[in-house]
Amino acid sequence: MRLIELVVTLIGSIGPENFTRTSLEIAIRTAVTSIQRYSSLAYSVVLLSFVLTPGIAMAANEPRFDWEEQPWKTWHTQQQSQHQLVGRVWSARDQSFITFDELARRLLLTPFVLIGTDLHHADHHRLAAWMIKPKIQRRPVRDRALYEWIVLGWLRSGAQRAMREFNEAHMEAVGERAKTMISDPIANSPTRGQFEKLFVRAMRYETFHGLDKLASGLKPYLIEDIRWDVYKPTIQAAYLATLNRLMPGQDSEKYAEDFAANWNRIGQRPFRFRRWKHKKLDQPLSRQLRDGLMVEIERDHCVRGSLSDRNRLYRVRRYHDATAAYNMIDSWFPPEKRIGKAAIIKDEDYSVFYVGENDRVRLDYGIPWYLEKMVGRSKLVVVSMKQVRKGINAPHQYINIGPQNSAVADYMVFTPQVSTNGSQGKC
């Protein structure tokens, strides 16, 4: 309770002339309800602080994240950085280039955003962080909440524990930092708005300086050996934008292998069969899409001869993609609506990001295939990061056409070239 008491003390220092008893009771009641639902001090403290008033302010002496202001103008990767396509966005929908501002506007209007990256490309993570940034300006308002989640495709299930342990220490540090920003709480009682600005500044400070402590906790759950400094921008943006609402995008390999081994007997197990249907795994891919996925599996896993091995990997891949889509849908419902018949909340009140490998977010047979079955095509959009290649100057030459003769992404963002350490073309 020490953490809750700290924030309550800070709120109490605001003074009765600026903060009513009723408002304080609502804030405390919200925090207590959060503890009961999530068993998470970290989440409750954030709710307690941000329920007071909307708005974010930037101080001149605050830390600045290098992905916040136009990361396409300061590339970390220099190879082919002068290519004529670098730093441009191509819309497959419009068959033309659009600005980054227009891309950000469209993403804000779409509930489900899937961002495809090369996992070892630092600039791809910086751009993904920038796309998440508009959510940082969307804070809870008095008459409703905004539900925002980020699903990280390169993290396996189990990372939640590491994040939960880090979050409690992180939020306590934020509270202490906010406390030090009030030199004399009695003489200088801040207004409600000023207090929230103090807390947001403290959050930015601790996220900038303290997030490195999370790296060792996440390392055992990475699907590949990705350097922390490469994917750190996405984690930073997630912490600033979603109030720590992060979710791993990869289920346990043990569960996936068990599912693949019992594929033909799944109907004999009612509970598993229900989950199977919820994830749309009872619906087969078309022959074209199945063949396309098989080709990708052969390329990435160097599987040539054994049909049984290919079928196993095919089922494992379908399980992982379907589970990622299901997790995004699960995040879609507000907490109080998850039990019983969940009412769909308004599109403008929620957003779910998935950030992962390009192959996983393909519109044809990747995660969007399952997501479309669950919510419809109009509610999702796919952005694919593309490394430019020397001598290839037309955007059409980079469009990946799937087995159904359509583009596998809605938008392409062109970046400099870097080695991906073999995530593709391993054979």
Order of alpha helices (4+ residues) and beta strands (2+ residues): alpha-alpha-alpha-beta-beta-alpha-beta-alpha-beta-alpha-alpha-alpha-alpha-beta-alpha-alpha-alpha-alpha-beta-alpha-beta-beta
